[in-house]
């Protein structure tokens, strides 16, 4: 643990996990809409589905980046504390 903790609103690991989960759900919803549009011949629904898939993938990527940043910040905090010892 560090002497100085980052503010709770910067808990990027939890926020990243939430974004990854929401993104996966959005991507799955888009895949289903895309498939349904393909089965019914509704190109508009297919396009909406593709958009939802992309939005979900982007949200998952954001979540991964948030978690990696949280790891880097935690490592940095540990290194600073170790240097102070």
N, C-alpha and C positions, 0 to 999 in steps of 0.2 A: 504494500500500500504506500501511497505517497503522503508527504506532509500536507501538501496543497492538493486538494481535489478539484477537478474541473466541475463547473456548475452542473446540476442535475439535468438542465436542459441541453447539455452537450453529451448525453449518453447515446452516443452514435451507434453502439453495438445493438442496443434494443431497437432503436429507430430503424437501423439497417435491417434487422431481422423482420420487423413489421413490414417494411417496404418490399422485402423479398417475398414474403407470404402474400401480400396484397397483389404484387406483380404476377406471381404464379397463378393466382385466382383469375386475374384479368386476362392473362394469356389463355388460360383454359376456356374462359367464357368466349373469347374471340375465336378460338379454334372451333368451338361448338357452333357458333353463329356462322362462321365461314363454311363449315361442313353442311349445315342446314340450308344455307343459301345455295350451295352447290347441288344439293339433292332436289331442291324446289325450282332451280333455275333462276333464282333471284340474285342477280349480280350486285344489287345494292346492298343486300345483306352480307354477301361475300366480302365486299369492300369494307363494310363496317366491321366485320369480323377480323379482317386483316389489320385494320387500324387498332382494334382492341388488343390483338396479339402483339403488335409493335409497342403499344403503350405499356403492356405488361412486361415485355422484355426490357424496356427502358427503366421501368420502376425496379425490376430485379437488379439491373446493373447499378442503379443508384444505391440500392441496399447493400450490395457487395462492396461498393466504394466506401460507403459509410462505415461498414464493419472493418475494412482495411485501415481506414483513417483512425478509427478508434484504437486498433492494435498499435499503430505507429505512435499515437499520442501516449498510450500506456507505456510503451517501451521507452519513449523519451522521458516520461516522468520517472521511471525506474532508474534510468541512466543518470538523470540529474541528482536523484537522491543518493545513488551510489557514489557519485563524484563528491558530494557534500560530506560523506563519511570520513 
